[in-house]
């Protein structure tokens, strides 16, 4: 299947782009694009008509990848050529840029989906709650001037929920992985080049979460007096020297929740310590589907120490370079960076390939 990119601005189609970069990430609620005309544009329409603030949709092979706004346009010319570059992001960019305008800086009794809808409503952004997390936050403190994204992401992190966009301009609350890729990634096969980064910098021997417990009752609905000091810890025995990290809970917390928060923080950092970058030809898998953001995939690269590793696609970048080459760059992370508590329990029942310490040895399985 061919690789075709289209930009619709205020409903008008622009195609024939000579350069393109379209980036999406599970860690960024808003995708972005950069499209250029090349030295002499041979397009179906005059790109000079595109203005910052225009509504836009970016489609790859007729699938909407970004629905949002044109951020900027850059123009240059000389005696022989003209060049126009257009940049933009998903409609969800507004919650990344803008402060949370709330009537009170303390929000009480909301689920994560309820909080997302409350904060995103002024921006006319719909919220698709795939995570279905029903636990209520007793109190969410909104810092004066902080962005909607910072507030929402901070609470989502406590529940192992990811806040992404669906390419249609909507907020999606989900757990990862979201399905499986159709293809494997094989060095010497469909992989043009690959690299692996292993980094201990953000790993610690001890993770401690401190907070306060509200007086509204325990998680078993039995009345509890408030506690001014709640603390829970998790230890990473693979870090041999003393490296403590103390975290203050983002909101009021029960003892069980604090314990889970410490485990999640440790697991997330362990997962982030292993990152793979892979470049493949074209924008699609062998069956014609685009590479799926947030899906699990098998990566085989024995030369890099990975015989058959199950990883998750954390970023997808579709590119056309100045020479007309069409490639996709995928960033892959270890599943521990994403697994929820329930998923982690299930994984322990199988022969695990998820012990990150294996990645520091001679071979990764």
Buried (B, 14 or more C-beta within 10 A) or exposed (E): EEBEBBBBBEEEEBBBBBBBBBBBBBBBBBBBBBBBBBEEBEBEBEBEEBEEEBBBBBBBBEEBBBBBBBBEBEEEEEEEEBBBBBBBBBBBBBBBEEBBEBEEEEBEEBBBBBBBBBBBEBBEBBBBBBBEBEEEBBBBBBEEEBBBBBBBBBBBBBBBBBBBBBBBBBBBBBBBBBEEBBBBBBBEEBBEEBEBEEEEEEBBBBBBBBBBBBEBEEEEEEEBEEBEEBBBBBBBEBBEEEEEBEBEBBBBBBBEBBBBBBBBBBBBBBBBBBBBBBBBEBBBBEEEBBBBBBBBBBBBBEEBBBEBBBBBBBBBBBBBEEEEEBBBBBBBBBBBBBBBEEBBEEBEEEEEBBEBEBBEEEEBB
